[in-house]
Amino acid sequence: RRDARARVGATRHAARDMIESYCDACGDMYRVVVATGEAALAKAVDGLVCRCGSCGKVESVETAYGDEAVERTSDSRDFLHKFGIEPMNPDGSKFGAVKDVIRERAVVDEKCPKCDNKGLNFYTMQLRSVDEGQTVFYECPKCAHTFSQNN
């Protein structure tokens, strides 16, 4: 048992000099430990395996620390996923959730040229040069006819 612990220390030191290896299931870093249990012993190399600290997945040291260099990146989403944190907006809604936007427009007491409905929604935009008037856009709430007028 003492000999296995010494090998763990030596392998951990050698693993630090090698690339770090990460669990494919959850992304946490593998740790080199003494193999315990039948499943771990089947994958053990010199009585050692790599075990994930988060999900408990076991890999052989050779599989975890292969010959290829692996580059891994992570961001805040990985941290949030690992610890089961769901980001929220200050108003309590889920982060990234699509909110229904209701456009409130001013109403003018004019008739729609298409259906003669009285009461058109309107908004203005400055589309031409500054020394000219704004363009007024009208929309009929009844027939959805839209038109514009330069002022």
N, C-alpha and C positions, 0 to 999 in steps of 0.2 A: 504494500500500500504506500509506504514512504517513497519507494522507487518510482511509482506511478505519479505521485505528487511532484517529484523532482522533474520528471519528464514534462508534466504540465507546465511548470515554470519555465523550462528550457524552450518548450514549443511556443508558449506565449511570447517569450522574448524573441524567438525567431519569427513568429507571426507578425510582431510589430515591425520588424525589419522588412517583411514582405508587404504586399498590398493588404489592405483591410478587406474583409469579406463580409457580405451582407446577406441576410435571409431573403430568398426570393418571395416568400409568402407575405412578410410584413415589412421588410426593409430595415429591421434592426440589425445591429452588428452581431456576428457570431462570436462566441467565447469558446476557447479551447478548454475542455473539461475531461475528467476521467470518465470513461464509458461505464454506465450502470444500466442494468436491464438488458433483456435479450435483444431487443431491436437495436439499441445503441452498440452492443457488443458485436453485432453482425456487421456494422459499418466501421468499427474501430480499427485504427492503425496504431500499433504499439500501445493498445489500451486507451487511446485518446479519440475523442470525437469533437466536433464543433456543434454547440447547442445555441439556439437563438434564445436570448433572454426574455423576449416578449411572448412569442407563440410556442416556444419549446421544440421547434423543428430541429431534427438531428441530421447532420451530414458528416461524411467522413472528412478528415482533415485534407486529404488529397482533392476531394471534390470541392470543398469550400475554398481552399487556397491553391487553385490550379496554376498552370504555367502562364496563362494569359493575364495581362493587366486589364482590369475592369475599372471604368470610370463611372461613378455614380453621383448623381446630384439629388438634392432634396430641397423643398421649400416649405413654407408654412402649412400648406395643405397636408403634407406628410406628417408633420408634427400633430396637427389637429386630428388626422385620421388615427394615428397611433394611440392617442389618449382619449379618443371618443368625444372630442369637443366639437360642437356645432357652432360655427360663427353666426352671430346675430347682429342686426342693425340696431341703432339706438332706440328705434321705436318698437323693438321686440320681434320684428319680422325676420325671416330667414335671410341670410346674406345671399345676394344674387337672385332672389326671387323676383319674378316679373310682376310689377304692380300695374293694375289697370289705371290708365291715365284718362281722366275725363277732362275734355277741353271745354272750358267755359268761355263763350264768346259773347261779345256785346250784341244787342238786338237793335235794329233800326226799323222804324215804322214805314217800310216801303213794300211795294208789291213785287212778287216774283214775275219776271217776264214770261216764264213758261207756264205756270199754273195759277197765277194771280193770287197766291197765298200772301196775306199781309203779315209782315214780321220776318225779316231776313237776319241771319247771323252775319257779322262782319268782323274783319280785322284789317289792319293796315301794315304796309311794309314800304320802306324807302328803297325802291329798285332803281330809280334814276338818279341823276346828280343831285347834290345837296340844294342847289338853288331852284329845283323843281319840286312840285308837290308829291305827296305819297301816293302809292297805288292802293286802292281799297278793294278788298276781295269780299264778295258776298256769297253766301250759301243758303239755299232754301231748306229749312228743316223738314218740309213736307215731301218734296220731290227730289231733293239732293242736287238740284241744279246749281252750278257754280258759275260765276262770272266776275270780271274785274272792271274797275273804272279808274282812269288816271285823273287825279285832281290837280 
